Amino acid sequence: MISFPAFAEINNSDTVWILTSTALVLFMTLPGLALFYAGLVNSKNVVSVLMQHFSLACVVSIIWVIVGYSLAFSEGMHGLVGLVTCL
């Protein structure tokens, strides 16, 4: 049976790859969903739907930076959920 350490050392190339793949997914998903939802409304409401979609993406990104990062990467209850000690 293979045993992994609780906290592996931070590797810069792994971090760069995670950030790059996250950016690629974000750049593919956001315009696709925005155009999908824009196709569901009348032509006069397209700009409103696009602005709502991108503003919601900005708000969720800010919430992730403030709260989600702390929950994901801090030591917590038995390694399942982190605490908000890194806020």
N, C-alpha and C positions, 0 to 999 in steps of 0.2 A: 504494500500500500504506500502511495506517495504522500509525503507530508509537505505541505506548503507553509511558509512562515505567515504569521498573521499580517504583518506589514512588510511587503517586499521593498527593496530599495527603489527609489525613483529613477527611472531611466528617461533621459531627455528625448531620445528618439521615439519612445512609446508615447510620451506626452504630445510631441509634435504630430504623430500619426493620428492620435485621438482627436486633437483639435482640427486637423485637416479634414478628416472624415466627417466630423460634426458639421463643419462649415459646408462641405459638399452636400450633405443631406439637407441642411437648412436651405441652401441656395436652390436645390431641386424641389423641395416640398412647398415652400412658401409661394413661389409664383404659380405652381401647378394648382394648389388649392385656391389661390386668389382668382385665377382665371376660371376655375370650375364654378366657384360661387358667383362670379360675375356673369357667367352664362346662364345662371338661373333667374336673374332679375331683368327688369326692363332696361333698355339702353340708357335711359336718363339716370338710372341709379347705379351704374357700374362704378363710377368714381367713388361714390360713397361706400360701396361694398369693398372696394380695393383698399381704401383708407382704413376702414374698420378692421380688415384682415391684418394689414401690416402694423397698425397700432396695437392690436392684440398680441401680435408676435413680439413687439418691443416690450410690452408690459410683462409678458410671460418670461422673456429673457432676463429682465431686471429682477423678477421674483426668484428665478433660478439662481442668479448670482448672490442674492441676499440670503435666501432661506435654503434652497435646494442644495447648494454646495456644502453648507454646514451639515445638513442631514446626511448627505452622501459620504462625506470624507472625514467626519469626526468620529472619535471613538464613542461608542454608544452602548446600548443594552445588548449584550451578548453578541455583538457584531452584526446585528440585523438592521437596526435603525440607529442613525447617529443622533447626537444631541445638538441643540442649537447654541452650543457654547462658543462657536466660532463667529457669531454675529458681530 
